[in-house]
Amino acid sequence: MMYVRALPTTDVNRNTEWFTYPGVWTTYILILFFSWLLVLSIFNCSPGMAWTIVHLAHFSVTYHLFHWKKGTPFGDDQGIYNRLTWWEQIDNGKQLTRNRKFLTLVPVVLYLIASHTTDYQNPMLFLNTLAVFIMVVAKFPHMHKVRIFGINADQ
Amino acid sequence: MITIPYLTAVSTYFSYGLLFAFGQLRDYSRRIFDWWSTNNLHGYAPICLAHEDFYIRRLYHRIQDCFGRPISSAPDAWVDVVERFSNDNNKTLKRTTKSTRCLNLGSYNYLGFGSYDEYCTPLVIESLKKFSPSTCSSRVDAGTTSVHAELEECVAKYVGKPAAIVTGMGYATNSAIIPVLIGKGGLIISDSLNHTSIVNGARGSGATIRVFQHNTPAHLERVLKEQIAEGQPRTHRPWKKIIVVVEGIYSMEGEICQLPEIVSICKKYKAYVYLDEAHSIGAIGKTGRGVCELLGVDTADVDIMMGTFTKSFGSCGGYIAGSKDLIQYLKYHCPAHLYATSISTPSAQQIISAIKVILGEDGSNRGAQKLARIRENSNFFRAELQKMGFEVLGDNDSPVMPIMLYNPAKIPAFSRECLRENVAVVVVGFPATPLLLARARICISASHSREDLLKALQVISKAGDLTGIKYFPAAPKKQEEEKDTIKLD
């Protein structure tokens, strides 16, 4: 049985401190892999199509959760994070930490796998490229707290 | 330091992800249904934002029957738990008139003062008849009786400080006093696992807050050095005051604070120490004087000592003990003293009598017996649980022992299984603990007898086997039978 040590973190934001414990990265990768298997068994399509579907579904789910929803799912922090998306809250707002680098890398790797397994054919390539472009730009350090054209800004 | 099996960590994340996904699906379908149904609240703003109580509605309500169980007797070693039932899948719970007698492993009844006591209760009833249940006034108006004055002297002498001030509510002691002690331009450095009352008081004070890694004096020193060098945010002027807030026993971990190292670091960098002894006063130390006595720290080195009377003394309220100047300042400025109703007089009498019993001033040695018994009970229980293979946190001598559960499904499973066998335990999950680290918290009392503890061990072992929380290998049974037969010869 493999054991890991869990050191308590200094992150007081209960919405994001779970991401600092061991095992999260592995769980994320395993969820992506198993959803690929699930898509293959449901749609009976080619592996490349399945990776494209996983990549686009991953894009919509993570864009909504990381860059669109703001605040925390509990009321006891009195709303101090109500204007910040999850991406802006993790690691206390510090940029370029290991967690952020990992989360930026995952969509890029998924893009490479999806485009390679579909042989860079056209409708899929365009959609995949658009998705990864939006994902990576949203995670740039310069985009911290930036709301383009007021989209998703507060009243 | 918590050691988790890797597979358990991965499966716990996956379970929470699944619960979150189902919660979101239910929220979407509810929104679609509500869009179709008519609504006569058009034009009103919503009372709370939909995502703010997501956790309460979709995760907490599903297992609501494990929390907030009403009791119908005094919280002694055995307690009457009221039975409840639900007709709509735990969204609402209805009480019945029946109750079951359960072994109480959840009350903070460390010294057994939680129910009838032969010395304290008659004195409390006398004081109730003489003074009435409430003083109906704040301390500065007409709410100070001779009992209140005696209580403050008694507490100051017991804790080992020149003076003390007592308030009617333990939580309010922290959240009302910290804003009085420090304001904007000051720095509060608090342990990452401090209680919500301290967090609320710190946020309400307006000072800058920094957090250091739990119980790690080296990290505290690093944070202090950095912050003193940088000064106040933006202006970089020196800080007006630095207060380091730590707790004696951390109620969710059962760990005892590393006070000597922290006090020496604070002396080096000239920061004040605020010690919250809610769980450690009356429960540890040779005469029950708390973590300072246990670790051999001089009470003159700790600047502000705070504690509550709800745990070991069987009463209500909290106190702050410090130098005479500090207490005089608090009496002039603290809103909990100037405006809040003073502590009820019979409760104050209960505290005074409990302190007298602990110190042996009532003429018997029951106090020393209780302290010895709680230490024995805690060490025995912890050792037995660890032998069975459970992961139990906390230091030796601490009466609080959390048993790690981790998976969210095990939280209600363990709690309901124990209740079926008539043992009442408290389970804690996210957000009171970190997401991964859900636990069942056992509080041992001096009124638990050896049979009670053995029954508890048997029930917990059975529940542990059913839910699969024995994460460590069990200790092999030693050849005790052979040794016994040799001794009998």
Interface residues (C-beta under 8 A of the other chain):
Chain A: M1 M2 Y3 V4 R5 A6 L7 P8 T9 T10 D11 V12 R14 E17 W18 Y21 P22 G23 V24 T26 T27 L30 I31 K69 G71 T72 P73 F74 G75 D76 Q78 G79 N82
Chain B: M1 I2 T3 I4 P5 Y6 L7 A9 V10 T12 Y13 F14 Y16 G17 C48 L49 H51 E52 D53 F54 Y55 I56 S192 L193 T196 V199 R203 V211 F212 Q213 H214 H219 F430 P431 P434 L435 L436 L437 Y471
